[in-house]
Every structure is written in C-alpha cells, then in structure tokens.
Amino acid sequence: MGTRSLQGSGGESKDYGFIADCGEDAISLKYCCVCNEDLPLYEFHSDANRYDGVNHACRDCRHKHYIENRNEKSEKNKEHYLKNRDKILLRVKEYHLKNRDKILAKMKEYRLKNKH
C-alpha cells in the first residue's frame, strides 16, 4: 500500500490519501477532513485548484454543509443585492450594451437548437 504525505506548515507530516494495492483493481482513496473517513476518489467533487485535483470534503459532507447553510447564504445574497442594486444593474446594462451581438447570437443558437 503506497501512502502520500505532505509536510504541514508546522513541519508535521500528514497523510492525505493512499492507493490500496489490490493487484489490477487498485482503488484510489482520499481522506475526507469533515467525516474523517478514507473514501474512493469518485466520492469527491473535482477541484482544479487543489494539489490532487479533488475537493477536501466528500460529496455527502459538502451537500450537508450546503443544506445547513443555504438559507443564511440566500439572505446574505439578498442583502448584498439590495445594498448594491444600482451598481449591479448598471454593470449588467453596460455588459449587455457592450456584448449585444454576442448575446443575440447565443439566443438565436439556443432557439434553433431547442425548437418544439
């Protein structure tokens, strides 16, 4: 079994995942830092910004976090919009004026592709 360790900021070494050697059927596992379990890589969303290309928390943990925080996040987004409404609308209007042809072309392409 091959382990993968990285040096932390304090000099400590931490295992971030391992590959279980099962002959030809090797399974790549990763440690979920939320539920503290080693899970197969397909249990994680991809994340190009991370060193291993997958998120630090498994799909189930991310979903639970989303469910627990969606109302709070929605309220914050509403507050931000109401506070900055004029700036947001101006930015949208400027974008539409600047990219009118591009937007119309995409709309036309969508209508042609999705005829009933």
CORCORSUL-V910694 format. One record per residue. N is the residue number from 0. SS is DSSP state (helix for helix, strand for strand, loop for the rest). D_CENTER is the distance of its C-alpha to the mean C-alpha in whole Angstrom. Layout:
N/SS/D_CENTER  N/SS/D_CENTER
This chain:
0/loop/29  1/strand/28  2/strand/26  3/strand/23  4/strand/24  5/strand/23  6/strand/25  7/loop/24  8/loop/25  9/loop/28  10/loop/29  11/loop/28  12/strand/26  13/strand/23  14/strand/23  15/strand/19  16/strand/20  17/strand/22  18/strand/24  19/strand/26  20/loop/29  21/loop/30  22/loop/32  23/loop/31  24/loop/28  25/loop/26  26/strand/23  27/strand/20  28/strand/19  29/strand/17  30/strand/17  31/strand/15  32/loop/16  33/loop/16  34/loop/18  35/loop/20  36/strand/20  37/strand/20  38/strand/18  39/strand/18  40/helix/15  41/helix/14  42/helix/13  43/strand/10  44/strand/7  45/strand/7  46/loop/6  47/loop/9  48/loop/10  49/loop/11  50/loop/14  51/loop/14  52/loop/11  53/strand/9  54/strand/7  55/strand/10  56/strand/10  57/strand/11  58/helix/10  59/helix/13  60/helix/13  61/helix/9  62/helix/11  63/helix/14  64/helix/13  65/helix/12  66/helix/15  67/helix/17  68/helix/15  69/helix/15  70/helix/19  71/helix/19  72/helix/16  73/helix/18  74/helix/21  75/helix/19  76/helix/18  77/helix/22  78/helix/24  79/helix/22  80/helix/23  81/helix/26  82/helix/27  83/loop/26  84/helix/27  85/helix/29  86/helix/27  87/helix/24  88/helix/27  89/helix/29  90/helix/26  91/helix/25  92/helix/29  93/helix/29  94/helix/26  95/helix/28  96/helix/31  97/helix/30  98/loop/28  99/helix/30  100/helix/31  101/helix/28  102/helix/26  103/helix/30  104/helix/29  105/helix/26  106/helix/27  107/helix/30  108/helix/28  109/helix/26  110/helix/30  111/helix/31  112/helix/29  113/loop/28  114/loop/32  115/loop/34
